[in-house]
């Protein structure tokens, strides 16, 4: 029943902590696209792929005290940081051990910026079309971010690296 919740607690535990709601959304989406077993449904939103289910699950996990949510006022915006609590660790102790490939994937994702993950997740959202069309879509839906050709190539190289190292 709480398997989906447990996977999110496990995800954040493996990350150590995740800074930013948008970053967490993108990290889980990318892991899902790498065939790790996350069940949240995503749709395209202002900042790329977004899951209302994930937002609700994280909120519930914070309410259950399995995750902590630290809020920091940055002046023009508020930044949230998520970490696993002691209660969350106890909850996880009932689960199987983690997939080491998932652990490595999460570490790679967490080391990237939210902006970079927004680009990668957007490209992956359009991975059903050919590469040139993906790039065109990226520039249409994310035009304000002005991704350079070099950044786009880095994103594709990162996707290839994840796919090579992933469960695929």
N, C-alpha and C positions, 0 to 999 in steps of 0.2 A: 504493500500500500504506500509506504513512504520511500520506495526505491528511487524515484526521481529526486526526491529531496536529499536522500543520502548521497546520490551522485554529485549533487551540487556542493554539499558539505565537503565531500572528498576532493572535489575539484579545487575548492578554495584552500583546503588544507594543503594540498600538493603545491599550490602556488605560493603558500606562505601567507600572502595577503594580496588582494587585488585593489588597485587604486583606480576608481572611476566606474560608474555604472555602465557607461558606454563601452569601456574596455572589457568589462566582464561579459557583456552581451556578445561582443565580437569574439572573445576567446572561446566561449562555449560554442558559438556558431561554427567557428573554424574547426574546432575539435570534432564537432558533429560531422562536418564535411570531410574530415579525415577518417570517417567511419568509426569513431569512438561512440559508444552507445548512449547518446543523449537523446531524449524523446521530445524535447521542447519544439513546438512548431514556430517557424519564423515567417515573417512577411517583410517586404521592403518598406522601409520607413525613412524619415528624414536623414538619419545618420547611418543608413545602410540596413542590413538585416537586423530585425528586432523581434524579440519574443515576449509577448505579454505574459505568457506562462512562466517564463524565467523570472520576470519582475515580481510576479505574485509569489512564486516559490521562495525567492530570496527574502521577500517581506515576511512570509510565514516563518522561515528559518530564523530570522532575527527576532520575531515575536516569541518563538519557542526557545530562544537564547542559545541556539546551536551556532549561530553566526553573530559576530558583532559588527555594527555599522558605525563607523566614526565619521562624523560630518565636520568639514572644515570650510569656513567661509573664506573664499579667495577674493572677496571684493565684488567682482562682476559675476561670479558664479560660486556654487557650492560644490565641493569635491567630497565624494564618499569613498571610504576605504573599508573593505570587507576582510574579515579574518575569522578563523574557526575559534570557538570558545572551548573551555574544558568540557562543558556539557556536550558540545558537538563532537569532541574527540571520544567521549564515552559512547555516544550514539554510533559513531563509526566503528567502534571496537567490535560491534556485532556483525560487521560486514567482512567479506572476503578481502584478501590483500589486493592492492592496486596493481594495475597493469603498468609495468615499467615504461612501456612506450608512451602511455598516456602521461606519466610523470614527466618524461623528456619533452613531450609536445607542449605541455602546460608551461614548463620552464622557458622554452623557446618563445612562446607567445607572450608570457609575462615580461620578458626582456625587451619587447617591442613597444613603441609608443602607441597610444590610442589612435592617432592619426594614421599611422602605418597599418594598424589592424583594421581600421575603417576601409582603407583602400583594398587590402587583401580580402576582407569579407565581401566587399562589393564585387570584386572580380570573381570570387567563388560563387556568388549569387547568380552570376551570369555565365557560369561554366558550361552551360548547355549549348552555348553558341560559340562560334570560332573566335580565336584569340583577338584578331583585329576588331571584330565587332564588340568583344568584351571591353577593349580599351576605349572604343568610341562611346559605349554606354557609360563607362566610368566617367569620361570627361563631360558627358551630358548631365548625369545625375549628381556628379561631385565637382562640377566646374568651378565652384567658389574655392575649392581647396587647391586648385592649380597644381596638380601632380605633374612632375616633370617626367620626361621619357625615362630618365635614369631611375627614378623612384618606381615607376611602373615595372621596369625590368627587374629591379630588386624584389618587388612584390612577387612576380612570377617565379623568380629563382627561389624565394622563400617557400612558395607553394610547392614547388618541385621537391625541395629539401624535406618539407613536412610529409609529402606523399611517399617519398623514398623511405623515410624513417618510421612512417605510421603503420597502422594495422592493415592498410590496403593490400 
